[in-house]
Amino acid sequence: MITQQTLIIGANSDIAKALALQLIESETTGLILISRDVNAYDLLNRDKNTSHVNTITVKDYQSQSIEQAIEEIATYNHAPITRIYICNGILHNQSIQPEKRIEELTVESFNQVMASNALTPMLWIQQLMPTLTGNSPCKIVVFSARVGSISDNRLGGWYSYRASKAALNMMLKTAAIEIARRNKNIKIIAFHPGTTDTPLSKPFQKNVPANKLFTCDFVASQLLTIVENSSYDQTASYLDWQGKSINW
Ligand SMILES: NC(=O)c1ccc[n+]([C@@H]2O[C@H](COP(=O)([O-])OP(=O)(O)OC[C@H]3O[C@@H](n4cnc5c(N)ncnc54)[C@H](OP(=O)(O)O)[C@@H]3O)[C@@H](O)[C@H]2O)c1
């Protein structure tokens, strides 16, 4: 019987897929996978029991699409949502490359990176507020990155990506303060997975030592342990893959 639900948003992220594959084993937890392209999702084609898994395809990550997805979630199951993983984030795509020099900064790419990495997760949290301000406990993990730490910035570069994750961190801290006044049983974690072998890091793996390039399976299992061990302390945490705090 389903007694709780987990949402994975941006479910086509390679780390998200590894997370889903580990979570699918629990038959008491309903899994809701949300992505722009659920069809590309091979998890459901594996030899697994997927009767407790639902998928939602969003057209994009605009407010209206998010609102429709939330309405759809409400139709599935009335078990409380106890875990939310928001995995969205871009570093590069066909039109964007992380900037090495300030001359490479453009309005278009900055706006796109900010929207995907900082605004999208917050729009989900905004729309999920009725869930979060009830009585039920919930842990929310949002994928950040160590490069979003202002105090840790020694190498420079990657203006838009760094700024987007720093902005995300600030908004998560702010949301945690507000939400704590309404529900003491919400935990927000800004998570740094470490350099993980996914399409996002692919072009930048050359100088990463083999023991510092993680598999998605490893990161997913670290994250699940970190989440279980975290407490409802009414504050946002900024944690790496070892569960160690990062200075904001
Ligand atoms: N891999 C690393 O080394 C590393 C290091 C530090 C932090 N991170 C962070 O970890 C998270 C997961 O990354 P990953 O490595 O698993 O990357 P990935 O496999 O490339 O996944 C990309 C993610 O970004 C979403 N996305 C793509 N374009 C988007 C857009 N225009 N608007 C909103 N969302 C968009 C995708 O959502 P759909 O499901 O809709 O496609 C998917 O969730 C990201 O936040 C990333 O910044 C990764």
The ligand as a MOL file (V3000), in Angstrom:
LIG
                    3D

  0  0  0     0  0            999 V3000
M  V30 BEGIN CTAB
M  V30 COUNTS 48 52 0 0 0
M  V30 BEGIN ATOM
M  V30 1 N 26.8560 16.4330 -13.2550 0
M  V30 2 C 27.6100 17.1850 -12.4660 0
M  V30 3 O 28.8470 17.0540 -12.4260 0
M  V30 4 C 26.9740 18.2230 -11.5760 0
M  V30 5 C 27.7940 18.9410 -10.6860 0
M  V30 6 C 27.2240 19.9080 -9.8570 0
M  V30 7 C 25.8670 20.1380 -9.9140 0
M  V30 8 N 25.0830 19.4430 -10.7930 0 CHG=1
M  V30 9 C 23.6520 19.7470 -10.8180 0
M  V30 10 O 22.9160 18.5360 -10.7360 0
M  V30 11 C 21.6390 18.6970 -11.4130 0
M  V30 12 C 21.3860 17.5090 -12.3220 0
M  V30 13 O 22.3320 17.5700 -13.3810 0
M  V30 14 P 22.7860 16.3220 -14.2630 0
M  V30 15 O 24.2470 16.3130 -14.2080 0
M  V30 16 O 22.0080 15.0940 -13.9100 0 CHG=-1
M  V30 17 O 22.3830 16.8860 -15.7130 0
M  V30 18 P 21.5920 16.3410 -16.9550 0
M  V30 19 O 21.5790 14.8420 -17.0170 0
M  V30 20 O 22.1380 17.1030 -18.1060 0
M  V30 21 O 20.0910 16.8470 -16.6160 0
M  V30 22 C 19.6640 18.1340 -16.9510 0
M  V30 23 C 18.4800 18.5380 -16.0780 0
M  V30 24 O 18.1350 19.8880 -16.3780 0
M  V30 25 C 16.7810 19.9820 -16.8150 0
M  V30 26 N 16.7190 20.9800 -17.8800 0
M  V30 27 C 17.3440 20.9710 -19.0880 0
M  V30 28 N 17.0310 22.0920 -19.7720 0
M  V30 29 C 16.2120 22.8160 -18.9620 0
M  V30 30 C 15.5230 24.0670 -19.1010 0
M  V30 31 N 15.6510 24.8070 -20.2100 0
M  V30 32 N 14.7690 24.4990 -18.0650 0
M  V30 33 C 14.6520 23.7740 -16.9160 0
M  V30 34 N 15.2450 22.5740 -16.7490 0
M  V30 35 C 16.0090 22.1120 -17.7510 0
M  V30 36 C 16.4010 18.5840 -17.2710 0
M  V30 37 O 14.9850 18.4240 -17.1170 0
M  V30 38 P 14.0760 17.4220 -18.0330 0
M  V30 39 O 13.8250 16.2060 -17.2060 0
M  V30 40 O 12.8250 18.1870 -18.2700 0
M  V30 41 O 14.8550 17.1340 -19.2860 0
M  V30 42 C 17.1940 17.7410 -16.2860 0
M  V30 43 O 16.5290 17.7050 -15.0480 0
M  V30 44 C 21.7110 20.0590 -12.1040 0
M  V30 45 O 21.0400 21.0170 -11.3160 0
M  V30 46 C 23.2020 20.3880 -12.1220 0
M  V30 47 O 23.4460 21.7820 -12.1310 0
M  V30 48 C 25.5950 18.4940 -11.6180 0
M  V30 END ATOM
M  V30 BEGIN BOND
M  V30 1 1 1 2
M  V30 2 2 2 3
M  V30 3 1 2 4
M  V30 4 1 4 5
M  V30 5 2 4 48
M  V30 6 2 5 6
M  V30 7 1 6 7
M  V30 8 2 7 8
M  V30 9 1 8 9
M  V30 10 1 8 48
M  V30 11 1 9 10
M  V30 12 1 9 46
M  V30 13 1 10 11
M  V30 14 1 11 12
M  V30 15 1 11 44
M  V30 16 1 12 13
M  V30 17 1 13 14
M  V30 18 2 14 15
M  V30 19 1 14 16
M  V30 20 1 14 17
M  V30 21 1 17 18
M  V30 22 2 18 19
M  V30 23 1 18 20
M  V30 24 1 18 21
M  V30 25 1 21 22
M  V30 26 1 22 23
M  V30 27 1 23 24
M  V30 28 1 23 42
M  V30 29 1 24 25
M  V30 30 1 25 26
M  V30 31 1 25 36
M  V30 32 1 26 27
M  V30 33 1 26 35
M  V30 34 2 27 28
M  V30 35 1 28 29
M  V30 36 1 29 30
M  V30 37 2 29 35
M  V30 38 1 30 31
M  V30 39 2 30 32
M  V30 40 1 32 33
M  V30 41 2 33 34
M  V30 42 1 34 35
M  V30 43 1 36 37
M  V30 44 1 36 42
M  V30 45 1 37 38
M  V30 46 2 38 39
M  V30 47 1 38 40
M  V30 48 1 38 41
M  V30 49 1 42 43
M  V30 50 1 44 45
M  V30 51 1 44 46
M  V30 52 1 46 47
M  V30 END BOND
M  V30 END CTAB
M  END
